[in-house]
Amino acid sequence: MSLIHTRGSARIDSNLTPMIDLSFLLIVFFILVARMGGDQAPPVALPIPHDGAMTPSTATPRIAVNVLAETPSPAVTIGTRRFGTAEADIPAIAATIAQRLRADPKLSIDVRADRTLTYAQVEPALRAIGSAAELVGGTKVTVRVCALGGVSDGNE
Amino acid sequence: MSSRRATSISMSLAITPMIDVVFLLLVFFICTVHFERSEEVFVMDLPSRGATADPLALRDPPITIEVAARTEAGCALAIHAEGVGANPTSFDELSAVLKGLRRTKDHEGLYESTHQVLIAPSRAAQWQDSVDAFNAAVRAGFANIGFRESHP
């Protein structure tokens, strides 16, 4: 009688430890890169400058003035508030920005405008920011133009 | 004596539920993750007005960069400054011309890097081209850049 028949049934164990390690690493990675909850910045197709010389956007408190390319006419949003881009909308936009600036003068104002818009459609937001700076009077206001990092292929 | 001969208790950790939860979390994050390019900024100059402006300050004419509406041939650009006029054909060339205007230790340019540069897009110019012109001025080393209000 050979020895091979006297052995019991073979037991195969899988070592789960490396898989669990890897899974936890992946979860930690995703938790770190995930952005939970919506901030005040809706998705906007920002300009992509060729050979951009921008500075990284630091996590300073800011007011995002978004100019969205919507049909039939573009819209300006600040937080949850929504405005048009007509001449008549400028005072309301300026008042909203000024109200936020009075509450916190250190806020920087970020202009986030869609790259497909024309300057005529973005300009009301810029003029409203200028008016808001006049309304708060004497406060040094930091205005920043937002763009996407990286190098474009020149076709965008 | 028999009480000392207690059998060893086998303790095992049930890891199956933990693995289930870990995989559920993994699937959730994989499905909801959204990678995007980082957002970066140009610091824009907001012209001093009213009481904040220094009434005694000498106001040198700014360097003005005109950006026309985009056509099939591209985007027409023009630089206007005191005694300077140029029509660069690309944003790279625009940056090079502006760099030539800027005074540095090694280069006798006409203007300091703090000299005001105004981007003057036409009303029909694309925001992308306006920002490209802004970027060209930043690349050239100018620090005091803003947009000029358009006039109807």
Interface residues (C-beta under 8 A of the other chain):
Chain A: L16 I20 S23 F24 L26 I27 F30 I31 V33 A34 A41 L46 P47 I48 P49 H50 D51 G52 A53 M54 T55 P56 S57 D110 V111 R112 A113 D114 R115 T116 L117 T118 Y119 A120 Q121 V122 E123 L126 R127 I129 G130 A133 E134 G137 G138 V141 T142 V143 R144 V145 C146 A147 L148 G149 G150 E156
Chain B: I15 M18 I19 V22 F23 L25 L26 F29 I30 T32 V33 F35 R37 S38 E39 E40 V41 F42 V43 M44 D45 L46 P47 R49 G50 A51 T52 V67 A69 F91 D92 P121 S122 R123 A124 A125 Q126 W127 Q128 S130 V131 D132 F134 N135 V138 R139 F147 E149 S150
